[in-house]
Every structure is written in C-alpha cells, then in structure tokens.
Amino acid sequence: MIEHFHLVATLAIIVLVVGLYSIDRFSIEAVSLAALGILLVLFGTFPFTMADGKTLPIEDLLAGFSSPALVTVIALLIVGKGLFATDALEGLTNRIGRFYGSNPRLLVILILATCGMTSAFLNNTPVVVIFIPVLASIAARFRLPPYQIFMPLSFITILGGMTTMLGSSTNLIAAGIAAREGVTMGFFDITGMGVILALAGSVYVLFVMPRIFTQASSEKRFEQETAGTQFLGEVVLLEQSRFNGESARSGFFPSLAPMALHALIRDDQILLPPYEDGVTLRPGDRLQMTGTRKGFMDLIAKGEIRLTAAPDGSTPAVERRAGAHYHLAEAVVAPGSLFEGRTVRFSGIQQRFNVNIFGVRRKSRMARSPLSQLRFEAGDTLLIGGREEDFRAMRGNHDILLLEHSAESVPPRNKALVASAIFAAIVVLSATGISPMVVNAVTGALLMILFGCLTLQQAARAFDRQIFLLVGASIAMATALQATGGAQLIAEGIVGLGGGASASVMIVLLFIGVSLLTNVLSNNAAVALFIPIGISMAHQIGAPPEAFAAAVIYSANCSFATPIGYQTNLMVMGPGHYSFGDFIRAGVPLIVLLTVVFALVAPWYYGL
C-alpha cells in the first residue's frame, strides 16, 4: 500500500475535487486552490519517483498556469471583449435581425447549426472564436438568456469536429499515433459514424439542452430587469444628426425607436404628442425622450449627444469624447441629500464631480419640462457619464450614492473597423496555420489595447479568475494522474472488464472508458493513451483496428461533462456564466446519448 501511496492519494484527490465542483457548494476558486495546495504538499514533502527513475518536478504540477491553452483562452476573451466594446458586430446583427427578428430563437438555432457544419472543415476552436461575439451581440439585442446559447455553441462545434480529421486537433494527433501503430486513417474515414453521432447529439443540443437551463441566478435576473428600466432625458439635435428632417407619422416619430419621444421643445415651446404630420425635426430641437441606458449609450456613441454641451445645461471642466474611457453609470439621490430640491442644471453635481447627467428615473410621474429645470427628489436614479477617475471621486459620498456595478464604457465605434481587422487576422492566421493560435491571440489582445478598442481595466475584466485557477489545478491533477500511473491503470482496468467478450462489447467498453477519462485528462492525452491500447485490443480479438481507432477518436471528443474537458468549454464558461455543475448537468446526458447511439450502430456499421 505504501508503494502506491501517491497513486491512491491522487485518485482520492481527483474524486473529491470533481465531487466538490459538481455540488456547487464551494466556489471553484477555493476548491481549485485547495486541490493545488494539497498536491504541492503531497509531491513536495514526499517526492515521487517515476518509472524512468526521475522525481516528478514540482514545476510540472504548476505548468498549467503557463499552458498555451490557458493563455489562448484568456487572450481570445480579451479580443472578444474588444469586438463587443466597439460594437463591431452591430451592423451584422442588425442585418440578421431584420430577417429573423420575429423569431430570434430560430435565428440562434440556424447559427448553431451553421457552426456545427463549419467545424467539420475548420478547427472547432476558431469557429467558437468567431461566433462568441456574434451570439453575444444577438443575445443582447433580443434579450436572450446567454446561458441557453453559449454551451450549445461549444458542444455543437465539438460534435461537428468529430466528423472529419480536420475538425479537431485531437483527430489529427490520433491519426498520427495510429499511423505509427500501422493503421492508416484517411480524411473521411471517420465521417460516416461521426455524422450519425453528430446528428443525434445536435438534436439534444439544439432542442433539449436549452430547456435544462430554465432558471437564471439572481444576478442574471437583476441584469435582465435593470436592462429594461426607462430614464427620462434630453437630446439636442445637432447639425449632423441623423434625425434631422424626420417627419411625424400618425402623430409620432417611429424613426426614433427604441427611444420614445416624451415632448418636443422648440423655441421655448413644449410640443406634446400626438404631432401633426407636417412637423419635421430640425437642428436645435430639444427632444425629451424616454429610453433604456443602452438607448442613451447608443446616442452618445453615435455622436447624437454633444458631451461638451450636454442637455442638462452643464459645461464640463474639460473637453469630453465618447470612447472606451468614458463610462455611463447610475447614481441614487439619498434621502436628506443636499441635492434634494435643486434643479438638474444648478445642483452642482456636474461641476463637483465633473460628470454629465443624461437622464433621470423616478417612480412618480415627471412634469414635461426641460431636463435642466427638473428638481431632484430623494430616490431619483440618475444616469451619469464620466471617466473612471470621476466616479472614484463619488465613492463614499452620502448625498449621491454611486452604483459602481452599473458602470459601463461607451462603445468607441470609431474603432470598430480596427477591432474587426484584428479579429479577422487572428482567424485567418490561425485557420491557415501560418502562425500558432496562441501567438495570434496574444498579439491580437495587445493590439486591441494599443489601438484603444478597450482599456486595460476592461481587458482585465474580460476573463474570470475561475478559469485561470480551474485550468491550473486541473492540469496539475492530470499530470499527477499520468505520472503515478493512474491513467494507465484505468485503461488496463477497462480492457480487463471485457475479458473474453465479443468485439461489439469491447468497442463499447473502450468508448465508455475514453469518454469518461477525456473529461479529466486532455483530449490529446486520452488519444495518446488509448489509440495504442485500442489497436492492440482489435488485433487480439481479430477485429478491424480502424474501427477501434475511430472509437477512440469519437469518445475522446466527448468532452462535455466538465469545462476543463475542452478548450471551447472554457471559452464559453465566462460569457454564459456557467458553473462546473452546469456542465455536468448538461454534458453527462449527451455523453450517455452518444454512448447508446454508438453501442447500437457501431457493431452494424463496422460489421463486428
């Protein structure tokens, strides 16, 4: 027992950690740090001598934090944040919305199906890179729950990737190892059975899996509720405004949507709806409108609101420009505040904190008067704009309470073309193999910051520390499992289960074993371990070795039960706000489904 101490301890740690991940009682960060700490103490205090006579270095257990896969994921999340921050995909989503706006869920299904087919001929990781920002923009436009979109994106590209040799790097590695074992596998040799599995899995992913995530967390519900709240604000039409010349139709101005015109102030006269059809908007008109925070943000980003002469009647101390450094946030007028009873223009908020007031939200009805003349009441929520340092000056103020979590930068839309070019270069260079994806991703993230597509603070918030710690701890556990012989022991145990069973039983046992282990080890480690074993099993029982090699490829791609199972799972974990348990809840049924389909079809397909 003593000689197997490290092996038993490693297996116990892995089982315990996966169990803790799955119950979601403790945070992923805490469990990951605890697992990493225990492994370091175990192998640092009691060094383990491997089969080659060398001691397992502690550096190998920490190698996950410098893993190219982790660096790539973090860099790509920053690039995606740059695309989203500049609204680079707004034009695309608007065009798509015009065709499918009446049924956005059908639109999502069509996009996911396209992703699945594309990933058969293009490595599935770039496909996910391309469509994460597209789907994020569509989810925001149509207010679709992100947690019902992004995991299906990852899963369907993995399914598509198992249909050809180009679909995944795992497939290519497996083909190379099989060739060394004397088994040659062509480009379409895995296509037939792969398509059957992919179609069965796609039905589950597209139509069943979204129903598994029926309830959002309180944080997600809060975001959805606050996203639709309405502010009353003003816009002064500028000479270059796109609204100039717009005429009323049926008493209203539909071109102003999604904003709603509350009152039109012209030459100190307040015109109320409905308007005569002959009324036309012109420069200098003050439009008192109601809209969401996003609506006002769009107006600022498009230059409809002049920050140097804001509608609130204030004049900021320094010239302002919309961009990544300019933020919108919400603040509440506190009971007993010295600002209570003061008008917007002469409240002193703008001059004291160097911010602009763009809108006010109040539970009671507000008079139809210019925004600058509106008097504050306790409980009013203000929509304010300024730089991060301006907001920091408001912290701790008891007269106006800043809601810091609501701060969001105004999209620098003049950088949208730059962001699109950077993203396109990453995709092309990665897809063609001109340079490694990790190089392209890191360079792209750096260029996004250098060209002002997003700030360093935004880049730092683009990825979750959960991913960083989860990957580091997982690679440490996988390294320990392989070094101590645990992975080999599991593989031999699976082979031993078959005993003298038929080829159809053996190939199914092989599929089950690899599909379970690939969610703990990496896909590449799984095929490297099991391709030789599978081919050896086939020779021993007189079965076609190509069938057993293909079974390893299919099962190694069944990395659905954990976020560490495959790189694309990690990429969607942040945008979808998933927990470790979410992957278990949605991924295990998919693995079971694919196992059943393989068990029923494979013996017939391969003539076993």
FENURZI-V641872 format. One line per field, one symbol per residue. ss: DSSP state (H for helix, E for strand, C for the rest). Layout:
ss: ???
This chain:
ss: CHHHHHHHHHHHHHHHHHHHHHHCCCCHHHHHHHHHHHHHHHHHHCCCECCCCCECCHHHHCHHHHCHHHHHHHHHHHHHHHHHHCCCCHHHHHHHHHHHHHHHHHHHHHHHHHHHHHCCCCCHHHHHHHHHHHHHHHHHHHCCCHHHCHHHHHHHHHHHHCCCCCCCHHHHHHHHHHHHCCCCCCCCCCHHHHHHHHHHHHHHHHHHHHHHCCCCCHHHHHHHHHHCCCEEEEEECCCCCCCCCCECECCECHHHCCCEEEEEEECCEEECCCCCCCCECCCCCEEEEEECHHHHHHHHHCCCCCHHHCCCCCCCCCCCCCCCCEEEEEEEECCCCCCCCCECCCCCHHHHHCCEEEEEECCCCCCCCCHHHCECCCCCEEEEEEEHHHHHCCCCCCCEEEEEEEEEECCCHHHHHHHHHHHHHHHHHHHHCCCCHHHHHHHHHHHHHHCCCCCHHHHHCCCCHHHHHHHHHHHHHHHHHHHCCHHHHHHHHHHHHHCCCCHHHHHHHHHHHHHHHCCCCCHHHHHHHHHHHHHHHHHHHCCCHHHHHHHHHHHHCCCCCCHHHCHHHHHHHHHHCCCHHHHHHHHHHHHHHHHHHHHHHHHHHCCC
